[in-house]
Amino acid sequence: MLSLLIRKELLDHLRSLRFAMACIICPVVVLSSVFVLARDFRDASFDYRTNQLMHADQLQETRFPHELTTNGVFVDTPLNPMKVFFSGVDDAHTSTVRVSAMAAPERQANLEMNPVSLLFPVMDLTFVAGIIMSLLAIAFSYDAFSGEKDLGTLKVVLSYSVPRDLLLLAKWIGGCVALLTPFLMSILLGLVVTLLFPQIDLRSSDWASLGLALLGALVYLSTIYALGLLVSARTHLPSTSITVLLLIWVVMVLVLPNLAPHVARIAVETPTMQAVESEKARLKQEEQGKFIREWQAYIGPAQEADTPVSEMVATYQKLESAMTATVNERRRKIDADFQRRMDEQIDLTRTLAKVSPAALFAISVCDFAGTGVRETSHQRASLDRYATTWAEYAYSKFDPAIYEGDAQLEIEDYPRYDYEQMPFDERFAQTSMDMLILVLWNISFLLAAWVSVTRYDVQ
């Protein structure tokens, strides 16, 4: 009997106008999204290679060791092909970061960005599933019970002694299959589109991440569909069902995800980046002033006494090393305090986001894809470690003979920035709980719908 009920639901959906609209909307939206983001990835790949060569050439022009400590080196963050599908917290595919011994890693601003693009959200698969497909899920489910009651068909079906729980299960399975078929077919077409761009090279971990992210999208859409069944089983007119569902959708998809960060910001006071950078700039200026005074107090008498250049270079290195160590230590304390508060704010935001399946979906899917907040923290820690390595290398290159003109600075052995993405199993372990909560939302809506269906008046 269950198979017959599922077949009936499928046929009802397949012959409906909304299914035809879904078959038009899904390919158009998904293919255009993948094509645009794939083109951006191709352009970013070219920029990434060009920037690497340019920054390597700039580094080769360095003549003195102190330039390594003050000017540092420019490194480029590697591309993540998963951004073609889930852009995550950072729309840019790659970015240039300045690393030096005198300051924390500093991301360089992208001045070539079209400012008009800031007015519109990136239409990646997170947006497609979270916004467009969730609306289609409501369109597919809002009249599952109230619509059939209004037409009188629900009373006819139940007159054949059809168990109501089987009817609910059939509507959920049949409706989800009809809803997800155009979406999955569009994803497959999107993967075919990526074949036109040889720069997109998905590794085995990327395929696993994409599979989990798409599984999360399916769970989320089935959750929204279960919500539609619940509301339809609590109302008696399709017009009432769609009105209530749209109200819930606005709160769940638009209000709560945008409200959670503001509530977390109020609950956990965190200084602004401007205040943090201002404090670090004041600290740096204060220590540099102290360094200049000490150096001037030394260099005058040293020149008068014909002190050897090697001794002056050694003194300069000693004073600058002491200044850098003090600045870096105090900067690290400022950054650590700021990051601790920010992590608390992020954790609270993630906790509040669990109230909304839409927010939970967006956070967990981007974490699965390696484009979310956790990957950003992982990359920041990687840059901090590289900054420490670079500082040690830069100070090891101080040689008095270079300043005397008897030797040249050799930097062919400089440490390269080799970033390794967070391992897949680690991403899975950290994000699986969020996905489990989304599954529990699905089960909760289905159980509530089952209770409502068993008491539903079909007259």
Backbone torsions as a table, in degrees:
resi	resn	phi	psi	omega
1	MET	NA	-37.8	-179.5
2	LEU	-60.5	-41.0	-179.6
3	SER	-65.0	-36.0	178.1
4	LEU	-67.6	-40.3	178.9
5	LEU	-66.0	-40.7	177.7
6	ILE	-64.2	-40.6	178.5
7	ARG	-61.9	-41.4	178.4
8	LYS	-61.5	-45.0	179.8
9	GLU	-63.1	-41.8	179.8
10	LEU	-62.5	-45.4	-179.6
11	LEU	-63.4	-39.3	178.7
12	ASP	-61.7	-41.3	-179.4
13	HIS	-73.6	-42.1	-176.0
14	LEU	-65.2	-27.5	-179.6
15	ARG	-94.1	6.4	-177.0
16	SER	-93.3	160.2	178.3
17	LEU	-67.6	-34.4	-177.3
18	ARG	-65.9	-33.4	176.5
19	PHE	-68.0	-40.5	177.2
20	ALA	-62.0	-40.6	177.8
21	MET	-65.6	-38.9	178.0
22	ALA	-63.3	-37.2	179.0
23	CYS	-69.1	-19.6	176.5
24	ILE	-91.4	-45.2	-174.9
25	ILE	-67.3	-46.6	-174.2
26	CYS	-60.1	-52.4	179.5
27	PRO	-62.1	-40.0	-178.0
28	VAL	-63.2	-47.2	-176.1
29	VAL	-70.9	-47.9	-176.7
30	VAL	-66.7	-46.1	-178.4
31	LEU	-65.2	-41.5	178.4
32	SER	-65.2	-38.0	178.9
33	SER	-64.4	-50.0	-178.5
34	VAL	-64.3	-40.3	-178.5
35	PHE	-64.0	-46.3	-178.9
36	VAL	-64.6	-46.3	-179.2
37	LEU	-68.8	-31.4	176.7
38	ALA	-68.4	-38.8	175.7
39	ARG	-63.8	-41.9	177.0
40	ASP	-61.6	-39.2	179.1
41	PHE	-65.7	-40.0	178.1
42	ARG	-62.5	-45.6	178.4
43	ASP	-64.3	-39.5	179.4
44	ALA	-66.2	-33.5	177.2
45	SER	-63.2	-41.5	177.5
46	PHE	-65.3	-44.5	179.2
47	ASP	-63.0	-38.0	-179.0
48	TYR	-62.3	-47.0	179.3
49	ARG	-66.3	-40.7	179.2
50	THR	-63.8	-44.3	-179.8
51	ASN	-64.5	-37.6	178.4
52	GLN	-61.2	-45.5	178.6
53	LEU	-65.3	-42.2	-178.9
54	MET	-64.7	-43.6	-179.0
55	HIS	-69.8	-32.9	175.5
56	ALA	-66.4	-39.4	177.4
57	ASP	-66.1	-40.2	178.3
58	GLN	-61.8	-40.2	-179.6
59	LEU	-67.0	-34.5	180.0
60	GLN	-67.3	-18.8	178.9
61	GLU	-81.0	-5.1	179.1
62	THR	-67.9	133.2	-176.0
63	ARG	-113.4	-26.4	-175.0
64	PHE	-127.6	148.2	-176.4
65	PRO	-60.5	-35.2	-176.4
66	HIS	-65.9	-20.6	176.1
67	GLU	-69.8	-28.9	177.3
68	LEU	-67.7	-35.6	-178.4
69	THR	-80.2	-38.3	-175.9
70	THR	-85.8	-51.1	-178.9
71	ASN	-78.8	-34.4	177.9
72	GLY	73.6	-151.0	-177.3
73	VAL	-138.6	148.2	176.2
74	PHE	-99.7	126.5	177.2
75	VAL	-120.1	155.9	-178.0
76	ASP	-116.4	130.6	178.7
77	THR	-71.6	132.9	-176.8
78	PRO	-66.6	158.6	-177.2
79	LEU	-81.8	149.3	176.1
80	ASN	-117.5	111.0	-177.2
81	PRO	-62.2	-17.1	179.5
82	MET	-68.9	-17.0	177.4
83	LYS	-67.1	-15.6	174.6
84	VAL	-65.3	-27.7	-178.2
85	PHE	-105.7	-42.1	-178.2
86	PHE	-131.1	103.0	-173.6
87	SER	-68.8	-29.5	174.3
88	GLY	76.1	-152.4	-172.9
89	VAL	-78.9	-15.6	-178.7
90	ASP	-128.4	118.5	-177.9
91	ASP	-70.1	-26.1	-176.8
92	ALA	-72.4	136.1	178.6
93	HIS	-73.8	-34.4	178.8
94	THR	-145.4	161.2	179.5
95	SER	-150.5	157.5	179.2
96	THR	-101.8	132.7	-177.8
97	VAL	-123.0	131.3	176.2
98	ARG	-92.0	125.2	-179.2
99	VAL	-118.8	125.8	178.4
100	SER	-144.2	171.6	178.7
101	ALA	-82.4	-9.1	-173.7
102	MET	-100.0	-11.0	-175.5
103	ALA	-153.7	163.8	176.2
104	ALA	-69.6	156.6	178.0
105	PRO	-51.5	129.9	-173.8
106	GLU	-120.4	117.6	179.1
107	ARG	-75.9	131.5	-178.2
108	GLN	-84.1	140.8	-178.5
109	ALA	-71.1	144.5	176.2
110	ASN	-93.3	104.6	-175.9
111	LEU	-86.9	-5.0	-177.7
112	GLU	-93.2	3.5	-177.6
113	MET	-71.4	138.6	175.0
114	ASN	-73.5	116.3	-175.3
115	PRO	-64.2	-23.8	-179.8
116	VAL	-64.7	-31.2	-179.0
117	SER	-63.4	-22.9	179.0
118	LEU	-68.6	-17.7	-179.1
119	LEU	-80.5	-11.9	-174.9
120	PHE	-127.9	139.0	179.4
121	PRO	-71.5	154.8	176.0
122	VAL	-71.5	126.9	-176.6
123	MET	-93.1	73.9	176.7
124	ASP	-95.5	-171.5	-177.3
125	LEU	-69.1	-25.1	174.5
126	THR	-63.7	-43.3	178.1
127	PHE	-68.3	-42.7	-178.0
128	VAL	-62.0	-48.3	-178.8
129	ALA	-74.3	-41.0	-174.9
130	GLY	-72.1	-31.4	-175.6
131	ILE	-109.5	-62.8	-172.2
132	ILE	-68.7	-50.4	-177.0
133	MET	-68.8	-30.9	177.3
134	SER	-67.2	-35.5	174.1
135	LEU	-66.1	-39.5	176.3
136	LEU	-64.9	-35.8	177.1
137	ALA	-61.3	-38.6	176.4
138	ILE	-66.8	-42.1	179.6
139	ALA	-63.1	-31.3	-179.5
140	PHE	-79.8	-24.8	-168.9
141	SER	-114.5	-11.7	-170.1
142	TYR	-64.2	-27.7	-177.4
143	ASP	-111.3	23.7	-176.3
144	ALA	-59.5	-41.2	178.9
145	PHE	-112.4	-47.3	-178.1
146	SER	-64.5	-35.6	178.9
147	GLY	-68.2	-43.4	178.8
148	GLU	-68.9	-32.0	175.6
149	LYS	-66.7	-41.5	-179.9
150	ASP	-63.6	-34.4	178.9
151	LEU	-84.2	-16.8	-179.6
152	GLY	90.5	-1.1	-178.0
153	THR	-76.4	-27.1	-179.0
154	LEU	-65.2	-39.6	178.9
155	LYS	-65.2	-36.3	179.3
156	VAL	-67.1	-43.5	-178.9
157	VAL	-63.4	-44.4	-178.3
158	LEU	-73.5	-15.0	177.1
159	SER	-69.1	-16.6	177.6
160	TYR	-89.4	19.0	178.5
161	SER	60.7	38.6	176.8
162	VAL	-77.8	125.5	177.5
163	PRO	-60.5	134.4	-177.0
164	ARG	-67.2	-33.1	178.2
165	ASP	-66.0	-37.1	176.3
166	LEU	-67.3	-36.6	178.4
167	LEU	-63.4	-43.3	177.8
168	LEU	-62.8	-45.8	-179.5
169	LEU	-63.1	-39.1	179.6
170	ALA	-66.6	-40.9	178.4
171	LYS	-64.7	-38.4	-179.9
172	TRP	-68.6	-46.7	-179.3
173	ILE	-67.1	-49.0	-178.4
174	GLY	-63.1	-42.1	179.6
175	GLY	-66.5	-41.5	179.4
176	CYS	-65.3	-39.8	178.4
177	VAL	-63.1	-44.9	179.7
178	ALA	-65.5	-36.1	-178.9
179	LEU	-73.7	-42.3	-171.8
180	LEU	-83.6	-19.6	-179.4
181	THR	-59.3	-51.8	177.5
182	PRO	-61.5	-34.5	-179.1
183	PHE	-66.4	-47.8	-179.0
184	LEU	-67.4	-38.3	176.9
185	MET	-63.1	-36.9	178.4
186	SER	-68.0	-37.5	176.8
187	ILE	-62.4	-42.9	178.0
188	LEU	-61.8	-42.0	176.3
189	LEU	-63.8	-37.3	177.1
190	GLY	-63.0	-38.4	176.4
191	LEU	-65.5	-34.1	175.8
192	VAL	-65.2	-38.6	178.9
193	VAL	-61.3	-37.4	-179.1
194	THR	-63.8	-20.4	177.4
195	LEU	-66.3	-19.8	177.8
196	LEU	-74.8	-9.1	-177.6
197	PHE	-121.2	95.9	-177.9
198	PRO	-63.9	-15.3	179.1
199	GLN	-68.2	-22.4	-178.8
200	ILE	-86.2	102.7	-177.7
201	ASP	-116.4	99.5	-178.2
202	LEU	-83.0	123.6	177.1
203	ARG	-85.2	175.8	-178.7
204	SER	-61.9	-38.9	178.3
205	SER	-66.8	-32.8	177.9
206	ASP	-67.6	-40.6	177.8
207	TRP	-63.7	-40.6	177.6
208	ALA	-64.6	-41.6	178.5
209	SER	-64.3	-42.3	179.1
210	LEU	-63.9	-40.7	178.6
211	GLY	-62.8	-43.4	178.8
212	LEU	-67.1	-39.0	179.4
213	ALA	-64.5	-41.9	177.7
214	LEU	-67.6	-35.7	175.0
215	LEU	-62.1	-40.6	175.8
216	GLY	-62.1	-37.7	177.6
217	ALA	-64.8	-40.4	178.9
218	LEU	-65.2	-41.6	178.0
219	VAL	-63.2	-41.9	-180.0
220	TYR	-63.6	-45.9	-178.1
221	LEU	-67.5	-36.9	176.1
222	SER	-67.5	-29.1	176.0
223	THR	-67.4	-44.8	177.3
224	ILE	-63.5	-37.8	178.1
225	TYR	-65.0	-40.6	177.2
226	ALA	-63.6	-36.5	175.4
227	LEU	-62.3	-41.1	177.7
228	GLY	-62.4	-40.2	176.8
229	LEU	-63.4	-40.1	179.6
230	LEU	-61.7	-49.0	-178.6
231	VAL	-66.3	-38.9	179.4
232	SER	-64.2	-33.0	179.2
233	ALA	-81.3	-5.8	178.1
234	ARG	-104.6	-4.8	-178.9
235	THR	-123.4	169.2	-176.2
236	HIS	-120.8	-4.3	177.6
237	LEU	-130.7	138.0	178.2
238	PRO	-59.0	-35.2	179.9
239	SER	-64.0	-37.3	176.8
240	THR	-68.0	-40.9	-179.4
241	SER	-60.8	-48.6	-176.5
242	ILE	-67.3	-33.7	178.6
243	THR	-66.6	-46.2	179.5
244	VAL	-64.5	-42.6	-178.9
245	LEU	-64.5	-40.7	178.6
246	LEU	-65.1	-37.1	176.7
247	LEU	-64.1	-45.5	178.2
248	ILE	-63.4	-39.7	-179.2
249	TRP	-62.3	-43.0	179.8
250	VAL	-62.1	-43.8	-179.7
251	VAL	-68.1	-43.6	-173.5
252	MET	-75.9	-37.2	-173.4
253	VAL	-96.6	-32.7	-174.7
254	LEU	-107.7	-45.5	-172.3
255	VAL	-77.8	-57.6	-174.0
256	LEU	-61.9	-45.4	178.9
257	PRO	-61.7	-33.8	179.0
258	ASN	-82.6	-22.5	-179.5
259	LEU	-81.8	-31.9	-175.7
260	ALA	-57.3	-47.8	179.2
261	PRO	-62.4	-35.0	-180.0
262	HIS	-68.9	-40.7	177.4
263	VAL	-63.6	-42.8	178.9
264	ALA	-64.6	-36.4	179.5
265	ARG	-66.0	-35.6	178.2
266	ILE	-73.3	-39.7	-176.8
267	ALA	-71.8	-36.7	-179.1
268	VAL	-117.1	103.2	-178.2
269	GLU	-69.9	123.6	-179.4
270	THR	-129.8	129.5	178.5
271	PRO	-64.4	152.0	178.9
272	THR	-71.8	160.8	177.8
273	MET	-63.2	-33.3	178.1
274	GLN	-62.7	-42.0	179.4
275	ALA	-66.7	-39.7	179.6
276	VAL	-65.6	-47.1	180.0
277	GLU	-65.4	-35.6	177.4
278	SER	-64.6	-41.3	178.4
279	GLU	-65.0	-41.0	179.4
280	LYS	-69.5	-36.7	177.8
281	ALA	-65.8	-40.8	177.7
282	ARG	-62.8	-42.0	178.9
283	LEU	-62.3	-45.7	-179.0
284	LYS	-63.7	-42.4	179.8
285	GLN	-63.6	-39.3	-180.0
286	GLU	-64.6	-45.5	-178.7
287	GLU	-71.7	-35.6	177.3
288	GLN	-65.7	-38.6	176.4
289	GLY	-61.5	-41.4	177.6
290	LYS	-64.2	-40.4	179.0
291	PHE	-63.7	-44.0	-179.2
292	ILE	-63.6	-40.8	179.6
293	ARG	-64.6	-43.4	179.5
294	GLU	-66.2	-38.8	-179.9
295	TRP	-68.7	-42.1	178.4
296	GLN	-64.9	-36.6	177.6
297	ALA	-66.4	-25.0	-179.4
298	TYR	-91.4	-42.4	-168.6
299	ILE	-68.2	-35.2	-179.6
300	GLY	-60.9	-59.5	177.5
301	PRO	-60.1	-32.5	-179.1
302	ALA	-66.4	-40.9	178.5
303	GLN	-67.9	-37.8	178.4
304	GLU	-66.0	-32.5	-179.2
305	ALA	-89.6	8.4	-179.5
306	ASP	52.8	45.0	177.4
307	THR	-64.0	137.0	178.9
308	PRO	-57.3	146.7	-179.3
309	VAL	-60.8	-37.0	-179.5
310	SER	-60.6	-39.0	179.0
311	GLU	-69.5	-39.1	178.2
312	MET	-65.1	-40.8	177.9
313	VAL	-63.0	-42.0	179.6
314	ALA	-63.6	-39.6	177.9
315	THR	-66.6	-41.8	178.1
316	TYR	-59.9	-45.6	179.7
317	GLN	-62.4	-39.6	179.9
318	LYS	-64.3	-46.4	179.8
319	LEU	-65.0	-43.3	-179.2
320	GLU	-68.0	-38.5	177.8
321	SER	-61.7	-42.1	178.4
322	ALA	-64.4	-42.5	178.0
323	MET	-62.5	-46.0	-178.4
324	THR	-63.5	-41.5	179.5
325	ALA	-62.3	-42.2	179.0
326	THR	-65.4	-46.2	-179.7
327	VAL	-62.0	-47.2	-177.7
328	ASN	-63.9	-39.2	-179.5
329	GLU	-64.4	-45.5	-179.2
330	ARG	-72.1	-33.6	175.3
331	ARG	-64.3	-42.5	179.5
332	ARG	-61.2	-37.9	178.2
333	LYS	-64.8	-41.6	178.5
334	ILE	-64.5	-46.0	-179.6
335	ASP	-65.8	-39.6	-179.0
336	ALA	-64.7	-41.5	178.3
337	ASP	-65.1	-42.9	178.7
338	PHE	-64.4	-44.3	-178.0
339	GLN	-67.7	-34.7	177.6
340	ARG	-62.4	-45.6	178.3
341	ARG	-66.2	-39.5	179.6
342	MET	-65.6	-39.1	177.4
343	ASP	-63.4	-40.1	176.2
344	GLU	-62.4	-40.2	178.9
345	GLN	-66.2	-40.7	179.0
346	ILE	-65.8	-43.6	179.1
347	ASP	-61.5	-40.9	178.6
348	LEU	-66.8	-38.2	177.4
349	THR	-62.3	-44.0	178.7
350	ARG	-63.3	-36.7	178.3
351	THR	-66.8	-44.9	178.7
352	LEU	-66.1	-31.9	-178.9
353	ALA	-66.4	-21.3	180.0
354	LYS	-66.0	-16.0	176.4
355	VAL	-69.1	-27.2	-178.6
356	SER	-110.3	119.2	175.3
357	PRO	-57.8	-32.2	-179.8
358	ALA	-66.5	-45.9	178.5
359	ALA	-66.5	-39.9	178.4
360	LEU	-62.2	-40.1	178.2
361	PHE	-63.1	-48.4	-177.0
362	ALA	-61.8	-42.9	-178.2
363	ILE	-67.6	-47.9	-175.4
364	SER	-69.5	-39.2	-178.3
365	VAL	-66.3	-42.7	178.6
366	CYS	-66.6	-34.7	175.6
367	ASP	-67.2	-39.8	175.3
368	PHE	-59.3	-42.9	-176.6
369	ALA	-76.7	-8.8	-178.6
370	GLY	77.9	25.0	178.5
371	THR	-123.1	14.0	-175.1
372	GLY	-99.0	-161.7	-175.6
373	VAL	-66.7	-38.4	-177.4
374	ARG	-65.1	-39.4	178.6
375	GLU	-67.6	-35.8	176.9
376	THR	-62.1	-43.0	177.4
377	SER	-64.9	-38.9	178.5
378	HIS	-63.5	-41.5	179.0
379	GLN	-68.2	-38.5	177.8
380	ARG	-62.3	-42.8	177.7
381	ALA	-63.8	-36.9	178.2
382	SER	-64.9	-41.7	177.9
383	LEU	-66.0	-36.7	177.5
384	ASP	-64.0	-41.0	178.3
385	ARG	-65.8	-39.8	178.7
386	TYR	-66.8	-36.2	178.1
387	ALA	-61.2	-40.1	176.9
388	THR	-64.3	-43.6	178.4
389	THR	-62.9	-41.4	-179.6
390	TRP	-65.3	-40.9	179.7
391	ALA	-62.2	-43.2	178.3
392	GLU	-62.9	-40.3	179.9
393	TYR	-67.2	-44.4	-177.0
394	ALA	-61.1	-44.2	-179.0
395	TYR	-71.4	-24.3	177.9
396	SER	-72.2	-13.4	-177.3
397	LYS	-91.3	-1.8	179.0
398	PHE	-68.4	116.6	-179.7
399	ASP	-138.0	119.8	-179.4
400	PRO	-56.5	-30.7	-178.1
401	ALA	-62.2	-27.8	179.4
402	ILE	-66.8	-42.1	-179.1
403	TYR	-74.0	-25.4	177.3
404	GLU	-82.3	-8.1	179.7
405	GLY	85.6	9.7	-179.0
406	ASP	-92.6	-7.1	-179.5
407	ALA	-149.5	163.3	178.0
408	GLN	-114.7	151.4	179.6
409	LEU	-75.7	122.0	178.3
410	GLU	-105.3	119.9	-177.3
411	ILE	-127.8	21.4	178.4
412	GLU	-64.2	-23.0	-177.1
413	ASP	-95.0	17.0	-176.1
414	TYR	-63.5	145.7	-177.5
415	PRO	-69.4	129.5	177.8
416	ARG	-86.4	149.8	177.5
417	TYR	-86.2	110.4	-178.4
418	ASP	-117.1	96.7	-174.9
419	TYR	-88.0	132.2	174.8
420	GLU	-112.6	124.5	-178.7
421	GLN	-64.4	154.9	177.7
422	MET	-55.5	130.0	-178.4
423	PRO	-56.8	148.9	-176.7
424	PHE	-61.3	-43.4	-178.0
425	ASP	-64.1	-31.7	177.9
426	GLU	-71.4	-41.3	176.1
427	ARG	-62.1	-41.2	-179.9
428	PHE	-63.9	-42.6	-178.7
429	ALA	-64.9	-37.0	-176.9
430	GLN	-79.9	-20.1	-173.2
431	THR	-110.5	-13.9	-175.8
432	SER	-61.6	-32.8	-179.9
433	MET	-65.5	-39.7	176.9
434	ASP	-61.8	-40.7	178.8
435	MET	-67.4	-35.3	177.3
436	LEU	-63.5	-40.1	178.2
437	ILE	-64.0	-37.9	176.9
438	LEU	-64.2	-38.0	175.6
439	VAL	-64.5	-38.8	178.6
440	LEU	-65.5	-35.4	173.3
441	TRP	-59.9	-43.0	179.5
442	ASN	-61.0	-48.4	-179.3
443	ILE	-64.1	-38.9	-179.8
444	SER	-63.3	-43.4	178.3
445	PHE	-64.4	-39.2	179.1
446	LEU	-66.8	-41.6	178.4
447	LEU	-64.8	-42.3	177.4
448	ALA	-64.7	-37.7	176.9
449	ALA	-65.6	-37.7	179.0
450	TRP	-63.8	-43.1	177.4
451	VAL	-61.5	-41.8	-179.7
452	SER	-68.4	-37.7	-179.0
453	VAL	-67.6	-40.1	-179.7
454	THR	-64.0	-22.5	-179.5
455	ARG	-108.6	9.5	-173.7
456	TYR	-75.0	133.2	178.5
457	ASP	-88.6	113.0	-176.7
458	VAL	-88.9	-3.3	-178.4
459	GLN	-75.3	NA	NA
